[in-house]
Structures are given as structure tokens and as C-alpha cells.
Amino acid sequence: MLGWDAEAGRYFARTIENHGFARDYTMTVDGRTWTLTGEHERTTYTFSEDGRTQEISWEWRPAEEWAPLCDRTAYRIG
């Protein structure tokens, strides 16, 4: 779920996974780049100019610093 928190003056994202994880993220938008930052992980979505592709880069924080987790590419079909 994506939304705007008027009280905090920021975008947010909330996710629930089939493994039982529920996460809350602060979301920033800069042009075609969305960044979601949570307590344990963060991700950057970069949308192509034509809107058909997303480059997704995940990081996690196992200790004090962020570390790479995985990269994905999503394509719009149809």
C-alpha cells in the first residue's frame, strides 16, 4: 500500500508478505526514482522513460552499514 501521510508530510509504503513479514517504509520520489527506506532494508525503483521497465535494487542492514541484497528488473508485458 502506498500513500501520503499528511501529518508527517511524507509518502509511505506498507508491505505484507506471504512469509508473515509486515514492513513500513518512508518513501521519497525524485523524478522516475522511488526510494523506500525501512528499519532493516531499503530499495530503489528506477522507472524507464517509457514506463515499461523498473530497475530494482535492494539493500539490507545486517549491522551498522547497508549491504547489497539483490537486484531485479521488472518488465511490463502487454
Biopython code that builds the backbone (N, CA, C, O; Angstrom):
import numpy as np
from Bio.PDB.StructureBuilder import StructureBuilder

atoms = [
    (1, "MET", "N", (0.843, -1.146, 0.000)),
    (1, "MET", "CA", (0.000, 0.000, 0.000)),
    (1, "MET", "C", (0.904, 1.229, 0.000)),
    (1, "MET", "O", (1.847, 1.320, 0.786)),
    (2, "LEU", "N", (0.607, 2.160, -0.880)),
    (2, "LEU", "CA", (1.335, 3.420, -0.968)),
    (2, "LEU", "C", (0.397, 4.544, -0.561)),
    (2, "LEU", "O", (-0.808, 4.473, -0.805)),
    (3, "GLY", "N", (0.949, 5.585, 0.062)),
    (3, "GLY", "CA", (0.088, 6.693, 0.440)),
    (3, "GLY", "C", (0.873, 7.914, 0.860)),
    (3, "GLY", "O", (2.104, 7.937, 0.829)),
    (4, "TRP", "N", (0.126, 8.926, 1.252)),
    (4, "TRP", "CA", (0.686, 10.182, 1.729)),
    (4, "TRP", "C", (0.271, 10.354, 3.177)),
    (4, "TRP", "O", (-0.917, 10.291, 3.493)),
    (5, "ASP", "N", (1.226, 10.568, 4.056)),
    (5, "ASP", "CA", (0.970, 10.825, 5.465)),
    (5, "ASP", "C", (0.993, 12.340, 5.657)),
    (5, "ASP", "O", (2.064, 12.935, 5.779)),
    (6, "ALA", "N", (-0.185, 12.963, 5.683)),
    (6, "ALA", "CA", (-0.283, 14.423, 5.765)),
    (6, "ALA", "C", (0.311, 14.946, 7.067)),
    (6, "ALA", "O", (0.917, 16.017, 7.091)),
    (7, "GLU", "N", (0.139, 14.200, 8.137)),
    (7, "GLU", "CA", (0.661, 14.632, 9.430)),
    (7, "GLU", "C", (2.190, 14.687, 9.439)),
    (7, "GLU", "O", (2.781, 15.626, 9.972)),
    (8, "ALA", "N", (2.819, 13.676, 8.846)),
    (8, "ALA", "CA", (4.291, 13.619, 8.797)),
    (8, "ALA", "C", (4.845, 14.363, 7.586)),
    (8, "ALA", "O", (6.039, 14.661, 7.539)),
    (9, "GLY", "N", (3.980, 14.673, 6.589)),
    (9, "GLY", "CA", (4.428, 15.369, 5.388)),
    (9, "GLY", "C", (5.323, 14.517, 4.509)),
    (9, "GLY", "O", (6.313, 15.004, 3.962)),
    (10, "ARG", "N", (4.968, 13.210, 4.369)),
    (10, "ARG", "CA", (5.819, 12.310, 3.574)),
    (10, "ARG", "C", (4.990, 11.183, 2.983)),
    (10, "ARG", "O", (3.900, 10.866, 3.458)),
    (11, "TYR", "N", (5.543, 10.583, 1.926)),
    (11, "TYR", "CA", (4.960, 9.374, 1.374)),
    (11, "TYR", "C", (5.351, 8.195, 2.252)),
    (11, "TYR", "O", (6.350, 8.241, 2.970)),
    (12, "PHE", "N", (4.541, 7.127, 2.182)),
    (12, "PHE", "CA", (4.881, 5.905, 2.890)),
    (12, "PHE", "C", (4.518, 4.699, 2.027)),
    (12, "PHE", "O", (3.737, 4.802, 1.081)),
    (13, "ALA", "N", (5.095, 3.571, 2.370)),
    (13, "ALA", "CA", (4.742, 2.297, 1.756)),
    (13, "ALA", "C", (4.636, 1.271, 2.878)),
    (13, "ALA", "O", (5.456, 1.252, 3.797)),
    (14, "ARG", "N", (3.618, 0.418, 2.794)),
    (14, "ARG", "CA", (3.457, -0.687, 3.745)),
    (14, "ARG", "C", (3.320, -1.957, 2.934)),
    (14, "ARG", "O", (2.551, -2.022, 1.976)),
    (15, "THR", "N", (4.079, -2.968, 3.333)),
    (15, "THR", "CA", (4.023, -4.245, 2.625)),
    (15, "THR", "C", (3.734, -5.372, 3.602)),
    (15, "THR", "O", (4.110, -5.314, 4.773)),
    (16, "ILE", "N", (3.064, -6.390, 3.102)),
    (16, "ILE", "CA", (2.813, -7.616, 3.860)),
    (16, "ILE", "C", (3.152, -8.767, 2.926)),
    (16, "ILE", "O", (2.657, -8.824, 1.801)),
    (17, "GLU", "N", (3.994, -9.683, 3.388)),
    (17, "GLU", "CA", (4.448, -10.795, 2.574)),
    (17, "GLU", "C", (3.817, -12.109, 3.025)),
    (17, "GLU", "O", (3.280, -12.211, 4.128)),
    (18, "ASN", "N", (3.893, -13.106, 2.156)),
    (18, "ASN", "CA", (3.355, -14.423, 2.478)),
    (18, "ASN", "C", (4.147, -15.131, 3.579)),
    (18, "ASN", "O", (3.670, -16.122, 4.132)),
    (19, "HIS", "N", (5.328, -14.652, 3.904)),
    (19, "HIS", "CA", (6.130, -15.229, 4.993)),
    (19, "HIS", "C", (5.744, -14.655, 6.351)),
    (19, "HIS", "O", (6.274, -15.078, 7.379)),
    (20, "GLY", "N", (4.827, -13.699, 6.359)),
    (20, "GLY", "CA", (4.380, -13.098, 7.600)),
    (20, "GLY", "C", (5.038, -11.780, 7.938)),
    (20, "GLY", "O", (4.717, -11.181, 8.964)),
    (21, "PHE", "N", (5.962, -11.303, 7.091)),
    (21, "PHE", "CA", (6.625, -10.027, 7.347)),
    (21, "PHE", "C", (5.686, -8.868, 7.005)),
    (21, "PHE", "O", (5.025, -8.880, 5.967)),
    (22, "ALA", "N", (5.636, -7.888, 7.868)),
    (22, "ALA", "CA", (4.917, -6.642, 7.602)),
    (22, "ALA", "C", (5.930, -5.521, 7.792)),
    (22, "ALA", "O", (6.538, -5.400, 8.856)),
    (23, "ARG", "N", (6.108, -4.713, 6.773)),
    (23, "ARG", "CA", (7.127, -3.668, 6.807)),
    (23, "ARG", "C", (6.509, -2.305, 6.524)),
    (23, "ARG", "O", (5.570, -2.178, 5.739)),
    (24, "ASP", "N", (7.059, -1.291, 7.185)),
    (24, "ASP", "CA", (6.711, 0.102, 6.936)),
    (24, "ASP", "C", (7.944, 0.814, 6.403)),
    (24, "ASP", "O", (9.042, 0.656, 6.936)),
    (25, "TYR", "N", (7.756, 1.597, 5.348)),
    (25, "TYR", "CA", (8.857, 2.307, 4.708)),
    (25, "TYR", "C", (8.511, 3.787, 4.566)),
    (25, "TYR", "O", (7.353, 4.149, 4.358)),
    (26, "THR", "N", (9.531, 4.636, 4.680)),
    (26, "THR", "CA", (9.426, 6.026, 4.264)),
    (26, "THR", "C", (9.784, 6.044, 2.788)),
    (26, "THR", "O", (10.748, 5.400, 2.372)),
    (27, "MET", "N", (9.016, 6.774, 1.998)),
    (27, "MET", "CA", (9.223, 6.766, 0.556)),
    (27, "MET", "C", (9.523, 8.171, 0.070)),
    (27, "MET", "O", (8.830, 9.125, 0.422)),
    (28, "THR", "N", (10.572, 8.289, -0.749)),
    (28, "THR", "CA", (10.860, 9.561, -1.404)),
    (28, "THR", "C", (10.754, 9.361, -2.908)),
    (28, "THR", "O", (11.032, 8.278, -3.423)),
    (29, "VAL", "N", (10.354, 10.402, -3.596)),
    (29, "VAL", "CA", (10.191, 10.362, -5.045)),
    (29, "VAL", "C", (11.041, 11.474, -5.637)),
    (29, "VAL", "O", (10.919, 12.638, -5.255)),
    (30, "ASP", "N", (11.911, 11.096, -6.584)),
    (30, "ASP", "CA", (12.760, 12.061, -7.277)),
    (30, "ASP", "C", (12.700, 11.728, -8.760)),
    (30, "ASP", "O", (13.453, 10.885, -9.247)),
    (31, "GLY", "N", (11.806, 12.389, -9.468)),
    (31, "GLY", "CA", (11.627, 12.089, -10.887)),
    (31, "GLY", "C", (11.106, 10.675, -11.062)),
    (31, "GLY", "O", (10.048, 10.327, -10.538)),
    (32, "ARG", "N", (11.857, 9.852, -11.808)),
    (32, "ARG", "CA", (11.461, 8.466, -12.064)),
    (32, "ARG", "C", (12.055, 7.501, -11.048)),
    (32, "ARG", "O", (12.004, 6.289, -11.256)),
    (33, "THR", "N", (12.616, 8.007, -9.952)),
    (33, "THR", "CA", (13.233, 7.157, -8.939)),
    (33, "THR", "C", (12.462, 7.239, -7.630)),
    (33, "THR", "O", (12.251, 8.319, -7.078)),
    (34, "TRP", "N", (12.048, 6.074, -7.146)),
    (34, "TRP", "CA", (11.397, 5.956, -5.843)),
    (34, "TRP", "C", (12.358, 5.244, -4.908)),
    (34, "TRP", "O", (12.949, 4.233, -5.286)),
    (35, "THR", "N", (12.527, 5.754, -3.692)),
    (35, "THR", "CA", (13.359, 5.100, -2.688)),
    (35, "THR", "C", (12.501, 4.813, -1.461)),
    (35, "THR", "O", (11.862, 5.708, -0.908)),
    (36, "LEU", "N", (12.500, 3.557, -1.051)),
    (36, "LEU", "CA", (11.768, 3.141, 0.139)),
    (36, "LEU", "C", (12.792, 2.733, 1.189)),
    (36, "LEU", "O", (13.628, 1.863, 0.943)),
    (37, "THR", "N", (12.726, 3.354, 2.347)),
    (37, "THR", "CA", (13.693, 3.077, 3.405)),
    (37, "THR", "C", (12.958, 2.607, 4.651)),
    (37, "THR", "O", (12.068, 3.279, 5.171)),
    (38, "GLY", "N", (13.362, 1.431, 5.109)),
    (38, "GLY", "CA", (12.797, 0.872, 6.326)),
    (38, "GLY", "C", (13.877, 0.653, 7.363)),
    (38, "GLY", "O", (15.036, 1.022, 7.171)),
    (39, "GLU", "N", (13.478, 0.049, 8.457)),
    (39, "GLU", "CA", (14.416, -0.194, 9.549)),
    (39, "GLU", "C", (15.497, -1.204, 9.164)),
    (39, "GLU", "O", (16.659, -1.047, 9.541)),
    (40, "HIS", "N", (15.113, -2.241, 8.413)),
    (40, "HIS", "CA", (16.033, -3.334, 8.115)),
    (40, "HIS", "C", (16.490, -3.412, 6.665)),
    (40, "HIS", "O", (17.524, -4.012, 6.372)),
    (41, "GLU", "N", (15.732, -2.812, 5.759)),
    (41, "GLU", "CA", (16.106, -2.844, 4.354)),
    (41, "GLU", "C", (15.626, -1.588, 3.660)),
    (41, "GLU", "O", (14.781, -0.849, 4.165)),
    (42, "ARG", "N", (16.198, -1.367, 2.476)),
    (42, "ARG", "CA", (15.764, -0.254, 1.633)),
    (42, "ARG", "C", (15.882, -0.689, 0.182)),
    (42, "ARG", "O", (16.622, -1.615, -0.152)),
    (43, "THR", "N", (15.138, -0.002, -0.666)),
    (43, "THR", "CA", (15.150, -0.325, -2.085)),
    (43, "THR", "C", (15.004, 0.938, -2.914)),
    (43, "THR", "O", (14.418, 1.928, -2.477)),
    (44, "THR", "N", (15.544, 0.881, -4.109)),
    (44, "THR", "CA", (15.400, 1.961, -5.077)),
    (44, "THR", "C", (14.760, 1.385, -6.334)),
    (44, "THR", "O", (15.256, 0.413, -6.904)),
    (45, "TYR", "N", (13.667, 1.984, -6.757)),
    (45, "TYR", "CA", (12.992, 1.642, -8.009)),
    (45, "TYR", "C", (13.286, 2.759, -8.988)),
    (45, "TYR", "O", (12.996, 3.921, -8.704)),
    (46, "THR", "N", (13.853, 2.430, -10.130)),
    (46, "THR", "CA", (14.068, 3.414, -11.182)),
    (46, "THR", "C", (13.225, 2.999, -12.381)),
    (46, "THR", "O", (13.420, 1.923, -12.944)),
    (47, "PHE", "N", (12.291, 3.856, -12.764)),
    (47, "PHE", "CA", (11.367, 3.577, -13.855)),
    (47, "PHE", "C", (11.933, 4.112, -15.167)),
    (47, "PHE", "O", (12.465, 5.221, -15.220)),
    (48, "SER", "N", (11.811, 3.314, -16.217)),
    (48, "SER", "CA", (12.286, 3.758, -17.530)),
    (48, "SER", "C", (11.422, 4.912, -18.022)),
    (48, "SER", "O", (10.312, 5.131, -17.537)),
    (49, "GLU", "N", (11.951, 5.637, -18.986)),
    (49, "GLU", "CA", (11.244, 6.795, -19.524)),
    (49, "GLU", "C", (9.901, 6.409, -20.125)),
    (49, "GLU", "O", (8.941, 7.173, -20.021)),
    (50, "ASP", "N", (9.814, 5.236, -20.752)),
    (50, "ASP", "CA", (8.548, 4.806, -21.355)),
    (50, "ASP", "C", (7.634, 4.090, -20.353)),
    (50, "ASP", "O", (6.524, 3.700, -20.715)),
    (51, "GLY", "N", (8.072, 3.912, -19.116)),
    (51, "GLY", "CA", (7.250, 3.310, -18.080)),
    (51, "GLY", "C", (7.089, 1.809, -18.168)),
    (51, "GLY", "O", (6.266, 1.239, -17.451)),
    (52, "ARG", "N", (7.856, 1.149, -19.031)),
    (52, "ARG", "CA", (7.689, -0.291, -19.230)),
    (52, "ARG", "C", (8.681, -1.137, -18.437)),
    (52, "ARG", "O", (8.541, -2.359, -18.377)),
    (53, "THR", "N", (9.676, -0.505, -17.832)),
    (53, "THR", "CA", (10.713, -1.261, -17.119)),
    (53, "THR", "C", (10.998, -0.600, -15.774)),
    (53, "THR", "O", (10.987, 0.624, -15.646)),
    (54, "GLN", "N", (11.254, -1.444, -14.774)),
    (54, "GLN", "CA", (11.685, -0.975, -13.456)),
    (54, "GLN", "C", (12.995, -1.676, -13.108)),
    (54, "GLN", "O", (13.086, -2.902, -13.170)),
    (55, "GLU", "N", (13.986, -0.908, -12.750)),
    (55, "GLU", "CA", (15.230, -1.464, -12.206)),
    (55, "GLU", "C", (15.112, -1.338, -10.685)),
    (55, "GLU", "O", (14.892, -0.248, -10.158)),
    (56, "ILE", "N", (15.261, -2.462, -9.993)),
    (56, "ILE", "CA", (15.020, -2.504, -8.551)),
    (56, "ILE", "C", (16.285, -2.988, -7.861)),
    (56, "ILE", "O", (16.830, -4.034, -8.213)),
    (57, "SER", "N", (16.746, -2.233, -6.889)),
    (57, "SER", "CA", (17.962, -2.583, -6.155)),
    (57, "SER", "C", (17.651, -2.587, -4.655)),
    (57, "SER", "O", (17.251, -1.571, -4.088)),
    (58, "TRP", "N", (17.843, -3.752, -4.026)),
    (58, "TRP", "CA", (17.581, -3.908, -2.589)),
    (58, "TRP", "C", (18.889, -3.942, -1.815)),
    (58, "TRP", "O", (19.892, -4.492, -2.271)),
    (59, "GLU", "N", (18.849, -3.333, -0.621)),
    (59, "GLU", "CA", (19.958, -3.398, 0.325)),
    (59, "GLU", "C", (19.382, -3.781, 1.685)),
    (59, "GLU", "O", (18.195, -3.577, 1.938)),
    (60, "TRP", "N", (20.210, -4.326, 2.548)),
    (60, "TRP", "CA", (19.798, -4.628, 3.910)),
    (60, "TRP", "C", (20.868, -4.179, 4.874)),
    (60, "TRP", "O", (22.001, -3.900, 4.483)),
    (61, "ARG", "N", (20.497, -4.113, 6.143)),
    (61, "ARG", "CA", (21.441, -3.625, 7.145)),
    (61, "ARG", "C", (21.627, -4.706, 8.217)),
    (61, "ARG", "O", (20.921, -4.721, 9.225)),
    (62, "PRO", "N", (22.587, -5.608, 7.981)),
    (62, "PRO", "CA", (22.817, -6.673, 8.966)),
    (62, "PRO", "C", (23.568, -6.173, 10.198)),
    (62, "PRO", "O", (23.536, -6.815, 11.248)),
    (63, "ALA", "N", (24.230, -5.053, 10.076)),
    (63, "ALA", "CA", (24.987, -4.469, 11.197)),
    (63, "ALA", "C", (24.784, -2.956, 11.134)),
    (63, "ALA", "O", (23.649, -2.481, 11.115)),
    (64, "GLU", "N", (25.861, -2.214, 11.104)),
    (64, "GLU", "CA", (25.785, -0.749, 11.116)),
    (64, "GLU", "C", (25.684, -0.120, 9.732)),
    (64, "GLU", "O", (25.256, 1.028, 9.611)),
    (65, "GLU", "N", (26.072, -0.852, 8.680)),
    (65, "GLU", "CA", (26.102, -0.283, 7.335)),
    (65, "GLU", "C", (25.194, -1.058, 6.394)),
    (65, "GLU", "O", (24.933, -2.244, 6.594)),
    (66, "TRP", "N", (24.713, -0.361, 5.357)),
    (66, "TRP", "CA", (23.891, -1.002, 4.328)),
    (66, "TRP", "C", (24.765, -1.901, 3.462)),
    (66, "TRP", "O", (25.906, -1.560, 3.152)),
    (67, "ALA", "N", (24.216, -3.056, 3.072)),
    (67, "ALA", "CA", (24.925, -4.014, 2.218)),
    (67, "ALA", "C", (23.996, -4.442, 1.085)),
    (67, "ALA", "O", (22.780, -4.479, 1.271)),
    (68, "PRO", "N", (24.551, -4.770, -0.096)),
    (68, "PRO", "CA", (23.717, -5.222, -1.209)),
    (68, "PRO", "C", (22.940, -6.482, -0.829)),
    (68, "PRO", "O", (23.454, -7.355, -0.129)),
    (69, "LEU", "N", (21.704, -6.562, -1.297)),
    (69, "LEU", "CA", (20.878, -7.747, -1.064)),
    (69, "LEU", "C", (20.541, -8.429, -2.384)),
    (69, "LEU", "O", (20.868, -9.601, -2.573)),
    (70, "CYS", "N", (19.894, -7.716, -3.295)),
    (70, "CYS", "CA", (19.593, -8.288, -4.615)),
    (70, "CYS", "C", (19.186, -7.165, -5.570)),
    (70, "CYS", "O", (18.779, -6.081, -5.151)),
    (71, "ASP", "N", (19.307, -7.458, -6.857)),
    (71, "ASP", "CA", (18.875, -6.555, -7.914)),
    (71, "ASP", "C", (17.899, -7.295, -8.787)),
    (71, "ASP", "O", (18.060, -8.490, -9.033)),
    (72, "ARG", "N", (16.879, -6.594, -9.261)),
    (72, "ARG", "CA", (15.854, -7.195, -10.113)),
    (72, "ARG", "C", (15.490, -6.207, -11.209)),
    (72, "ARG", "O", (15.691, -4.999, -11.082)),
    (73, "THR", "N", (14.953, -6.752, -12.280)),
    (73, "THR", "CA", (14.390, -5.943, -13.354)),
    (73, "THR", "C", (12.976, -6.432, -13.596)),
    (73, "THR", "O", (12.752, -7.632, -13.752)),
    (74, "ALA", "N", (12.020, -5.516, -13.630)),
    (74, "ALA", "CA", (10.641, -5.847, -13.902)),
    (74, "ALA", "C", (10.234, -5.241, -15.244)),
    (74, "ALA", "O", (10.549, -4.088, -15.539)),
    (75, "TYR", "N", (9.539, -6.026, -16.042)),
    (75, "TYR", "CA", (9.089, -5.576, -17.361)),
    (75, "TYR", "C", (7.579, -5.599, -17.428)),
    (75, "TYR", "O", (6.944, -6.548, -16.968)),
    (76, "ARG", "N", (7.003, -4.555, -18.000)),
    (76, "ARG", "CA", (5.565, -4.531, -18.251)),
    (76, "ARG", "C", (5.291, -5.316, -19.523)),
    (76, "ARG", "O", (5.894, -5.057, -20.564)),
    (77, "ILE", "N", (4.399, -6.255, -19.439)),
    (77, "ILE", "CA", (4.050, -7.090, -20.597)),
    (77, "ILE", "C", (2.651, -6.715, -21.040)),
    (77, "ILE", "O", (1.720, -6.639, -20.238)),
    (78, "GLY", "N", (2.524, -6.484, -22.339)),
    (78, "GLY", "CA", (1.210, -6.178, -22.875)),
    (78, "GLY", "C", (0.954, -4.730, -23.102)),
    (78, "GLY", "O", (-0.128, -4.357, -23.554)),
]
sb = StructureBuilder()
sb.init_structure("model")
sb.init_model(0)
sb.init_chain("A")
sb.init_seg("    ")
for serial, (resi, resn, name, xyz) in enumerate(atoms, 1):
    if name == "N":
        sb.init_residue(resn, " ", resi, " ")
    sb.init_atom(name, np.array(xyz, "f"), 0.0, 1.0, " ", f" {name:<3s}", serial, name[0])
structure = sb.get_structure()
